[in-house]
Amino acid sequence: MKYHLNYYHGVSALTGRPFPAPLASRVAAGAGGRGRQQGLCGVCGEWVFTDSSRKVAINVPQIYWWKHIQACTK
């Protein structure tokens, strides 16, 4: 249940509230000249990749952000 709330809905299993969105977004240079999305974390102040490094379809694109913010707010 915890995993499902955190990584499929973006809801903290601890608080029951949605995870905060990134403070800002940018596109950073990636491998092969492909730009990758990054989000600025309001907790740790770091730029975090919010997309996959692989060229595959992702069912829940926000999962990369949600995994970071969930670990950052523990």
C-alpha distances in whole Angstrom, upper triangle without the diagonal:
4,6,5,6,9,10,10,11,12,11,11,8,11,14,12,15,15,16,20,22,24,28,30,30,32,33,34,36,34,35,38,39,35,34,30,28,28,26,28,25,26,25,26,29,29,29,25,25,23,24,24,27,28,29,26,24,21,18,17,20,18,16,18,19,15,15,18,18,15,17,20,19,17
4,5,5,6,8,10,10,11,9,8,5,8,11,10,13,13,13,17,19,22,25,27,27,30,31,31,34,32,34,36,37,34,32,28,26,25,24,25,22,23,21,23,26,25,25,23,23,21,22,23,26,26,28,26,24,20,18,16,18,16,14,16,16,13,12,15,15,11,13,16,15,14
4,6,5,6,8,10,10,10,9,8,11,14,13,14,14,14,17,19,21,24,26,25,28,28,29,31,29,30,33,34,30,29,25,24,23,22,23,21,22,21,22,25,24,24,20,20,18,19,19,22,23,24,22,20,17,15,13,16,14,11,13,14,11,10,13,14,11,12,16,15,14
4,6,6,5,7,9,9,10,9,13,14,12,14,13,14,17,18,21,24,26,25,28,28,29,31,30,31,33,34,30,29,26,24,23,22,24,22,23,23,24,26,25,25,22,21,19,19,19,23,23,24,21,19,16,13,11,14,13,11,14,15,12,12,15,15,13,15,18,17,17
4,6,6,5,6,5,7,6,10,11,9,10,9,10,14,16,19,22,24,24,27,28,29,31,30,32,34,35,31,29,26,23,23,21,22,20,21,20,22,24,24,24,21,21,18,19,20,24,25,26,23,21,17,15,12,15,13,11,14,14,10,11,14,13,11,14,16,15,15
4,6,6,5,5,5,6,9,11,10,10,9,8,12,14,16,19,21,21,24,25,26,28,27,29,32,32,28,27,23,21,19,18,19,17,18,17,19,21,20,20,17,18,15,17,18,21,22,24,22,20,16,14,11,13,11,9,11,11,7,8,11,10,7,10,13,12,12
4,6,6,8,9,10,13,14,13,13,11,10,13,14,16,20,21,20,22,23,24,26,24,26,29,29,26,24,20,18,18,17,19,17,19,19,20,21,20,20,16,16,13,14,15,18,19,20,18,16,12,11,8,10,8,6,9,9,6,7,11,11,9,12,14,14,15
4,6,8,11,11,15,16,13,14,11,12,15,15,17,21,22,21,23,24,25,28,26,28,30,30,26,25,22,20,20,19,21,20,21,21,23,24,23,22,19,18,15,15,16,20,20,20,18,15,12,9,7,10,9,7,11,12,9,10,14,14,12,15,18,18,18
4,5,9,10,14,13,11,10,8,9,12,13,16,19,21,20,23,24,26,29,27,29,32,31,28,26,23,20,20,18,20,19,20,20,22,23,23,22,19,19,15,16,18,22,22,23,21,18,14,12,9,11,9,9,12,12,9,12,14,13,12,16,17,17,18
4,7,9,12,12,10,9,6,6,9,10,13,16,18,18,21,22,24,27,26,28,30,30,27,24,21,18,17,15,17,15,16,16,18,20,19,19,16,16,13,15,17,21,22,23,21,19,15,13,10,11,8,8,10,9,6,9,11,10,9,13,14,13,15
4,6,9,8,6,5,4,6,9,11,15,18,20,20,24,25,27,30,29,31,34,34,30,28,24,21,20,18,19,16,17,16,19,21,21,21,19,19,17,19,21,24,25,26,25,22,19,17,13,15,12,11,14,12,9,11,13,11,9,13,14,12,14
4,5,5,5,6,6,6,10,13,15,18,21,22,25,27,28,31,30,32,35,35,32,29,26,23,21,18,19,16,16,15,17,20,20,21,19,20,18,20,22,25,27,28,26,25,21,19,16,17,14,13,14,13,9,11,12,10,7,11,12,10,10
4,6,5,8,9,10,14,16,19,22,24,25,28,30,31,34,33,35,37,38,34,32,28,26,24,22,22,19,19,18,20,23,23,24,22,23,21,23,24,27,28,30,28,26,22,20,17,19,16,15,17,16,12,12,15,13,9,12,14,12,11
4,6,8,10,11,14,17,20,22,25,26,29,31,32,35,34,36,39,39,36,34,30,27,25,23,22,19,19,17,19,22,23,24,22,24,22,25,26,29,31,33,31,29,25,24,21,22,19,17,19,17,14,14,15,13,10,12,13,10,9
4,5,8,10,12,16,18,20,24,25,29,31,32,35,35,37,40,40,37,34,30,27,25,22,22,19,18,16,19,22,23,24,23,24,23,25,27,30,32,34,32,30,26,25,21,22,19,18,20,18,14,15,16,13,11,14,14,11,11
4,7,9,12,15,19,21,24,25,28,31,32,35,35,37,40,39,36,33,30,27,25,22,23,20,19,18,21,24,25,25,23,25,22,24,26,30,31,32,30,28,25,22,19,21,18,17,19,17,14,16,17,14,12,15,16,13,14
4,6,9,12,15,17,20,22,25,28,29,33,32,35,38,37,34,31,28,24,23,20,20,17,16,16,19,21,22,23,21,22,20,23,25,28,30,31,29,27,24,22,18,19,16,16,18,15,12,15,16,13,12,15,15,12,14
4,6,9,12,15,17,18,22,24,26,29,29,32,34,34,30,27,24,21,19,16,17,15,14,15,18,19,20,20,18,19,17,19,22,25,27,28,26,24,20,19,15,16,12,13,15,12,10,13,14,11,10,14,14,12,14
4,7,9,12,15,16,19,21,23,26,26,29,32,31,28,25,21,18,16,13,14,11,11,11,14,16,16,16,15,16,14,17,19,22,24,26,25,23,19,18,15,14,11,11,12,9,7,10,10,7,8,11,11,9,12
4,7,9,12,13,17,20,21,25,25,28,31,30,27,24,20,17,15,11,11,9,8,10,13,13,14,14,14,15,13,17,20,23,25,26,26,24,21,20,16,15,12,13,13,10,9,12,11,8,10,13,11,10,14
4,6,9,10,13,16,18,22,22,26,28,27,24,20,17,14,12,8,9,8,9,11,13,13,13,13,12,13,11,14,18,20,23,24,23,22,19,19,15,13,10,12,12,8,9,12,11,9,12,14,13,13,16
4,5,7,10,13,15,19,20,23,26,24,21,18,15,11,9,5,5,5,7,10,11,10,10,9,9,11,9,13,16,19,22,23,23,22,19,20,16,14,11,13,12,8,10,13,11,9,13,14,12,13,17
4,7,11,14,16,20,21,25,27,25,23,19,17,13,11,7,5,6,6,10,11,9,10,10,11,13,13,16,20,22,25,26,26,25,23,23,20,18,15,17,15,12,14,16,14,12,15,17,14,15,19
4,7,11,13,17,18,22,24,22,20,16,14,11,8,6,5,8,9,13,13,11,11,9,11,12,12,15,18,20,23,24,25,24,22,23,20,17,15,17,15,12,15,17,15,14,18,19,17,18,22
4,7,10,13,15,19,21,19,16,12,10,7,6,5,6,10,12,15,15,12,11,9,9,10,9,12,15,17,20,20,21,21,19,21,18,15,13,16,14,11,15,17,15,15,18,19,18,19,23
4,6,10,12,16,18,15,13,9,8,6,5,7,8,12,15,17,17,14,12,9,10,10,10,12,15,15,18,19,21,21,20,22,20,16,15,17,15,13,17,19,17,17,21,21,20,22,25
4,7,9,13,14,12,10,6,5,5,6,9,11,15,18,20,19,17,14,11,11,9,10,10,13,13,16,16,18,19,18,21,19,15,15,18,15,14,18,19,18,19,22,23,22,24,27
4,6,10,12,10,9,5,5,6,7,10,12,15,18,20,19,16,13,10,10,9,11,11,13,12,15,16,19,20,19,22,21,17,17,19,16,15,19,20,18,19,23,23,22,24,27
4,7,9,6,6,5,6,9,10,14,16,19,22,24,22,19,16,13,13,11,13,13,13,11,14,15,18,20,20,23,22,19,19,21,18,18,22,22,20,22,25,25,24,27,30
4,6,6,5,5,6,9,11,15,17,19,23,24,22,21,17,14,13,10,12,11,11,8,11,12,15,17,18,21,21,17,18,19,16,17,21,20,19,22,25,24,24,27,29
4,6,6,8,9,13,14,18,20,23,26,27,25,24,20,17,16,13,15,13,12,8,10,11,15,18,19,22,22,19,21,21,18,20,23,22,21,24,27,26,26,30,31
4,5,9,11,15,17,21,23,26,29,31,29,27,23,20,19,16,18,15,14,11,11,11,15,18,20,23,24,21,23,23,21,23,26,25,25,28,30,29,30,33,35
4,6,9,13,15,19,22,25,28,30,28,26,22,19,18,16,17,15,15,12,13,13,17,19,20,24,24,21,22,23,21,22,26,26,25,27,30,30,29,33,35
4,6,10,13,17,20,22,26,27,26,24,21,17,16,13,14,12,11,10,11,10,14,16,17,20,20,17,19,20,18,19,23,23,22,24,27,27,27,30,32
4,7,10,13,16,19,22,24,23,21,18,14,14,11,12,10,11,10,12,12,15,16,17,20,19,16,17,18,16,17,20,21,20,22,25,25,25,27,30
4,7,10,13,16,19,21,20,18,15,12,10,7,8,7,8,8,10,11,13,14,14,17,16,13,13,15,12,13,17,17,16,18,21,21,21,24,26
4,7,10,13,16,18,18,16,13,10,8,6,6,6,9,10,13,13,15,15,14,17,15,11,11,13,11,10,14,15,14,16,19,19,19,21,24
4,7,9,13,15,14,12,10,6,5,4,5,8,11,12,15,16,17,18,16,18,16,12,11,13,10,9,13,14,12,13,16,17,16,18,21
4,6,9,12,12,10,8,5,5,6,6,10,13,15,18,19,20,20,18,19,16,13,11,13,10,8,11,13,10,11,14,15,13,16,19
4,6,9,9,6,6,5,6,9,10,13,16,18,21,23,24,23,21,22,19,16,14,15,13,10,13,14,11,10,14,15,12,14,18
4,5,6,5,6,6,7,10,11,14,17,19,22,24,25,24,22,23,19,17,14,14,12,9,11,12,9,7,11,12,9,10,14
4,6,5,8,10,11,14,14,18,21,23,26,28,28,27,25,25,22,20,16,17,15,12,13,14,11,9,12,13,10,10,14
4,6,8,11,12,15,15,19,22,23,27,29,29,29,25,26,22,21,17,17,16,12,13,13,10,8,11,10,7,7,11
4,6,9,10,14,15,19,21,22,25,28,28,28,26,27,23,21,18,18,16,13,14,14,10,9,12,11,7,9,12
4,7,9,13,15,18,21,21,25,27,28,28,26,27,24,21,18,19,16,13,15,16,12,11,14,14,10,12,15
4,6,10,12,15,17,18,22,24,25,26,23,25,22,19,17,17,14,12,14,14,10,11,14,13,10,13,16
4,7,9,12,15,15,19,21,22,23,21,23,20,17,15,15,12,10,14,14,10,12,15,15,13,15,18
4,6,9,11,12,16,18,19,19,17,19,17,14,12,12,9,7,11,10,8,10,13,12,11,14,17
4,6,8,9,12,14,15,16,14,17,14,11,10,11,7,7,11,11,9,12,14,14,14,17,19
4,7,9,12,14,14,14,12,14,11,8,7,8,5,5,9,10,9,11,13,14,14,17,19
4,7,9,10,10,10,9,12,10,7,8,8,6,8,11,12,12,14,16,17,18,20,22
4,5,7,8,9,8,11,11,8,10,10,8,11,13,13,13,16,18,18,19,22,23
4,7,9,11,11,15,14,12,14,13,11,13,16,15,15,18,20,20,21,24,25
4,6,9,10,14,14,12,15,14,13,16,18,17,18,21,22,22,24,27,28
4,7,9,13,14,12,15,15,14,17,20,19,20,23,24,25,26,29,30
4,6,10,12,11,14,14,14,17,19,18,20,23,23,24,26,28,30
4,7,9,9,12,13,13,16,17,18,20,22,23,24,26,28,29
4,6,6,9,9,10,13,14,14,17,19,19,21,22,24,25
4,6,9,9,12,14,14,15,17,19,19,21,23,24,25
4,6,6,9,10,10,12,14,15,15,18,20,20,22
4,5,7,9,10,11,13,14,15,17,19,20,22
4,6,5,6,9,10,11,12,14,15,17,19
4,5,5,6,9,10,10,12,14,15,17
4,6,5,6,9,10,11,12,15,16
4,5,5,6,8,10,10,12,15
4,5,5,6,8,10,11,12
4,6,5,6,9,10,11
4,5,5,6,9,10
4,5,5,6,9
4,5,5,7
4,6,6
4,6
4
